[in-house]
């Protein structure tokens, strides 16, 4: 345990099944927080306690009614979040002029609308219960840069940073801090799929894309999900008490702005 202040705090992680979200859940469990894990991959249709201070629930973050039902159950069970970590996101890989509009729309629905819905309803719940809360978006360095073959994803992550900055201004008077982390190349199932699909449209193997990825990082390696979870933990901790509206790079030096 690094931060005793987080013990028994309620931490809601949206997009918790794998990758960064799974590491975030495990990190806050080590802090002895009460963790609520939500993901479209979970089967529990209602908020279900599956272990000490651990709850799970199915959630399609693009569906407003499901987000409303989640917040209602959180309130009924006296589990109003102190910390919201919004991780959920998807990607497609194709050059913009050759991409399908339906793919673009799907990415925006999950990544942009999802971040909007979770922050809208969960932050309102924090306000109602006078929580000095933390809202932490997992954006991407793609929210600051452009990347070939990733137009839908890049657009969505730019939008997430816009939501972060606006919400930070709107709830500052409630002492709710709103920040984002911008991971670089992190080894997740989504990244592994992107290497295969991205390699296909560029005439490269997944291994060649991996080697290219590694060559672009000044620290000489791609990131781990724990690298990102560590910064999220910092943003939830008392050490970040004078930070809001920030987009923090976790990129091994690949993005420096």
Buried (B, 14 or more C-beta within 10 A) or exposed (E): EEBEEBEEBBBBBBBBBBBBBBBBBBBBBEBBBBBBBBBBEBEBEEBBBEEEBBBBBBBBBBBBEBBEBBBEBBEEBEBBBBBBBBBBBBBBBBEEEEBEEEBBEBBBBBBBBBBBBBBBBBBEBBBEEEBEBBBBBBBBBBBBBEBEBBBBBBBBBBBBBBBBBEBBEEBEEBEBBBBBBBBBBBBBEBBEEBBEBBBBEBEBEBEEBBEBBBEBBEEEEBBBBBBBBBBBBBBBBEEBEEBBBBBBBBBBEBBEE
